[in-house]
Amino acid sequence: MTSTSPLITVETRPVDDAGARTCLASYIAELRQRFPGGFDTNVSPTDLTPPQGMLFVAHVDDEARGIVGVRFIDDDSAEIKRMWVDPRARGIGLARRLLSAAEDYVAASGRTSVLLDTHASLTEAIALYRSSGYAQTTPYNDNPYAELWFRKTL
C-alpha cells in the first residue's frame, strides 16, 4: 500500500475569493467560540489588499484550508493578521508555510520587521510564533482581543 502526501499550495488571493471568504468566515466562527467574550472583526478587507497588504490562502488538494493576511504598518514594518488553519489540516505544517509566505512577502517589500498580536487562549499559534523566531514585545496597538504582542526582525 502506498501513501500519497497531500498537495499543498500557498497563493495570494483577493479577499473576495471564495476560498478566502470561507476561511475568513471559519476563522471568525472559531474565535467567537474560543474567546471568552466572543469576537468581532476589526480589520478592513482593504487592509489585506495591495498596496496596503496581501492575503494568502493555503490549499490542500485544491481545498482552501488556511489563511493569513499581511497589513503594512509603515515603511519598516508589517503586521500578520487573520492567521488560521482549518482543524482538518492542522499538524501538516500548513501554518508554518503560511507564515513563511507572509514573511517572504514582507521582506520582498523592503520592510525589516513583522509584528503580530494574539490571544493567550491560542496556545498553538503562540508556540508557532515563538518557534519561528518571534519575540514577545510591548503592545503596539489597542486591539481589544490581543493579550500578547510579538515582533520578528527579518
C-alpha positions as CSV (number, residue, x, y, z in Angstrom):
1,M,0.0,0.0,0.0
2,T,1.4,3.4,-0.9
3,S,0.6,6.7,0.8
4,T,0.2,9.9,-1.1
5,S,1.2,13.1,0.5
6,P,-1.4,15.9,0.1
7,L,-0.6,18.6,-2.5
8,I,-0.1,21.8,-0.6
9,T,0.0,25.3,-2.2
10,V,0.1,28.8,-0.8
11,E,-1.0,31.6,-3.1
12,T,-2.1,35.2,-2.9
13,R,-5.8,35.7,-3.4
14,P,-8.2,38.6,-3.4
15,V,-10.3,39.0,-0.2
16,D,-13.5,38.2,-2.3
17,D,-12.1,34.8,-3.5
18,A,-14.5,32.0,-2.5
19,G,-11.8,30.1,-0.6
20,A,-10.6,33.2,1.2
21,R,-14.2,34.1,2.2
22,T,-14.8,30.5,3.5
23,C,-11.5,30.6,5.5
24,L,-12.2,34.1,6.9
25,A,-15.7,33.1,8.0
26,S,-14.4,29.9,9.7
27,Y,-11.6,31.9,11.4
28,I,-14.2,34.3,12.8
29,A,-16.5,31.5,13.9
30,E,-13.7,29.7,15.7
31,L,-12.5,32.8,17.6
32,R,-16.1,33.5,18.6
33,Q,-16.1,30.1,20.3
34,R,-12.6,30.2,21.8
35,F,-12.6,33.8,23.2
36,P,-14.5,34.2,26.5
37,G,-16.1,37.4,25.3
38,G,-16.7,36.4,21.7
39,F,-15.0,38.1,18.7
40,D,-15.8,40.8,16.2
41,T,-13.6,41.7,13.2
42,N,-11.5,44.8,13.4
43,V,-9.5,44.8,10.1
44,S,-10.9,46.2,6.9
45,P,-10.7,43.8,3.9
46,T,-8.9,46.7,2.1
47,D,-6.0,46.4,4.6
48,L,-5.3,43.0,3.2
49,T,-5.1,44.0,-0.5
50,P,-2.4,45.8,-2.4
51,P,-0.9,48.3,-1.8
52,Q,-1.9,48.2,1.9
53,G,-1.2,44.5,2.2
54,M,-1.8,41.0,0.9
55,L,-3.9,37.9,1.6
56,F,-2.6,34.3,1.3
57,V,-4.7,31.2,1.1
58,A,-3.3,27.7,1.6
59,H,-4.9,24.9,-0.3
60,V,-4.6,21.2,0.5
61,D,-5.5,19.1,-2.5
62,D,-7.3,22.1,-4.1
63,E,-9.4,22.8,-1.0
64,A,-8.9,26.1,0.8
65,R,-7.7,25.1,4.3
66,G,-5.8,28.1,5.7
67,I,-5.3,31.9,5.5
68,V,-3.0,34.7,6.6
69,G,-3.0,38.4,5.9
70,V,-0.3,41.0,5.8
71,R,-1.0,44.6,6.6
72,F,1.7,47.2,6.1
73,I,2.1,49.5,9.1
74,D,4.8,51.8,7.8
75,D,7.9,51.8,5.6
76,D,9.8,49.5,8.0
77,S,7.1,47.1,9.4
78,A,4.1,45.0,8.6
79,E,1.6,43.1,10.7
80,I,0.4,39.5,10.4
81,K,-3.4,39.3,10.6
82,R,-6.0,36.6,10.3
83,M,-3.7,33.5,10.7
84,W,-5.9,30.5,10.7
85,V,-5.7,26.8,9.6
86,D,-8.7,24.5,9.2
87,P,-8.7,21.9,12.1
88,R,-8.8,19.2,9.5
89,A,-5.5,20.4,8.1
90,R,-3.6,21.1,11.3
91,G,-0.4,19.2,12.1
92,I,0.9,19.0,8.5
93,G,2.9,22.3,8.6
94,L,0.3,24.5,6.9
95,A,0.6,27.3,9.4
96,R,4.3,27.4,9.1
97,R,4.1,27.6,5.3
98,L,1.6,30.4,5.5
99,L,3.7,32.3,8.0
100,S,6.8,31.8,5.8
101,A,4.9,33.1,2.7
102,A,3.8,36.2,4.6
103,E,7.3,36.9,5.9
104,D,8.8,36.5,2.4
105,Y,6.2,39.0,1.1
106,V,7.1,41.5,3.9
107,A,10.9,41.0,3.2
108,A,10.3,41.5,-0.6
109,S,8.6,44.8,0.2
110,G,11.8,46.1,1.8
111,R,10.4,46.0,5.3
112,T,12.5,44.6,8.1
113,S,10.1,43.9,10.9
114,V,7.0,41.8,11.4
115,L,4.6,42.4,14.2
116,L,1.6,40.4,15.4
117,D,-0.8,40.2,18.3
118,T,-2.7,37.2,19.6
119,H,-4.9,36.0,22.4
120,A,-3.5,33.9,25.2
121,S,-6.0,31.1,24.5
122,L,-4.4,30.5,21.1
123,T,-1.6,28.4,22.5
124,E,-0.8,26.6,19.3
125,A,-0.4,29.9,17.5
126,I,1.9,31.2,20.3
127,A,4.0,28.1,20.0
128,L,4.3,28.6,16.2
129,Y,5.3,32.2,16.6
130,R,7.9,31.5,19.2
131,S,9.4,28.6,17.3
132,S,9.5,30.8,14.2
133,G,11.7,33.4,15.8
134,Y,9.1,35.9,17.2
135,A,9.9,37.5,20.5
136,Q,7.3,38.9,22.8
137,T,7.3,42.7,22.8
138,T,5.4,45.6,24.2
139,P,1.9,46.3,23.0
140,Y,1.9,48.3,19.7
141,N,-1.8,48.6,19.2
142,D,-5.1,48.8,21.1
143,N,-6.7,45.6,19.8
144,P,-9.2,44.6,22.5
145,Y,-8.7,40.9,21.8
146,A,-4.9,41.0,22.0
147,E,-3.2,39.8,25.1
148,L,0.3,39.1,23.7
149,W,2.3,41.0,21.1
150,F,5.2,39.7,19.1
151,R,7.9,41.0,16.8
152,K,10.4,39.4,14.4
153,T,13.3,41.1,12.7
154,L,13.7,39.8,9.1
